[in-house]
Amino acid sequence: TRALLWQEYRAQHPDGFGYSWFCEAYDAWKGQVSPTMRQSHVGGEKVFVDFAGDTMGVVDPGSGEVWQAKLFVACMGASNLVYAEARASETLADWLGAHGNLFAALGGVPKFVVCDNLKAAVTNPDRYEPGLNRSYLEMAEYYGTTILPARPGKPRDKAKVEQSVLLAERWIMARLRHARFLSLVELNAAITILTAELNARIMRGFGASRAELFASLDAPALRGLRTPPYAFARWKRCRVGLDYHVEADGHWYSVPFRLIRQLVDLRIGEATLEVFHKGERVASHVRVPHRRGHTTIPEHMPNAHRRHAQWTPARLLEEAGKVGPSTTALCEAVMAARPHPEQGFRTCLGILGLARIYGAVRLEAACGRGVGIRARTVTSIRSILQTGLDRACLGEEPDRLPPPLHGNIRGGGYFH
């Protein structure tokens, strides 16, 4: 404070200026060192946004613990209208959600949004070429506005909201300091009432309230409000794995296999996940709430993987039924003999593949014999076909059996 500076000054100069003269000399020096630029604001042009430094306590009704809510504050440039809202945190989701509620409360969208260099909004706080969060830019594009970050270390670039934060701390937070709130809804209801009182108060030097100035200056110049409200989504860049899946929040989602080892951008919304490669959307999934696991679209798989993944016990039995009832019975017996039906898939596929060599008629006869003697392997069925032991079922002599469809078959052995 000036009183402290004056006391330190008099300690060094006992015969120096008195307090009044010291303050006048200090004001003259300060005016020369740091002049202030007068800024003119056009109606509906700019809104200044920031989080207050102080927090507000909210009681958890279940545990009784008190957690601290953040206060989002905004101020219109021309009318000085104040908007305040409590949020659970200063994360990107709460930051963008507060913007959506701000535009809804204003009934329109200003041309520019001037923000501080908080991490949720600005990825690179550069003086000349600041980098903005991609979701923040997407929200601005959705509403048709432009983000203008303040220069790092230059709070006067957003002096409007700095003053509004002080007003909110004095006329909202201070008045609620003894109140007890059990939810953000209760807290925001109280904040809304006090904010309306603040905006309705006549400002000295203006002869009008903030609400009146907003109705005459800012409201007519605002851009139309787009509906529905912007749905929050965050972006993530990652590389596609060798299994043509990408990870989001502990769950894995498929992309076309041609993009293996390629960099892609994920747009992660509340209900959907979209994958973009070089600006083109290549995949879309419904978000899965639980962690772990895989969500795979068959069209994203190579043909060989797709054919393998499509085999199920029901489909195997369906294919076996096309050969005959004995083949179906044998495949059922093969899968029933294993702890898990999937362990018998390869055996069943091998048996069904013999139809391409010996034909469906002979395979059905061989499977009938295999069921009778409890044969459960591809080698056993192949041996029955190679040695002609299926002739009893066909009622034909061995030398009159139809030949294999594709020449000689190597290996196989005999079944005894």
Secondary structure, DSSP 8 states (H G I E B T S, - for coil): -HHHHHHHHHHH-TTS--HHHHHHHHHHHHHHHS--------TTTEEEEEEEEEEEEEE-TTT--EEEEEEEEEEETTT--EEEEEES-SSHHHHHHHHHHHHHHHTSB-SEEEE---TTTEEE--SSS-EE-HHHHHHHHHHT-EEEE--TT-GGGGHHHHHHHHHHIIIIITTTTT---SSHHHHHHHHHHHHHHHHHSEETTTTEEHHHHIIIIIGGG-B---SS----EEEEEEE--TTSEEEETTEEEE--GGGTT-EEEEEEESSEEEEEETTEEEEEEE--SSSS-EE--GGGS-HHHHHHHT--HHHHHHHHHHH-HHHHHHHHHHHHTSSSGGGGHHHHHHHHHTHHHH-HHHHHHHHHHHHHHT--SHHHHHHHHHHTTTHHHHT--GGGS---TTS---------
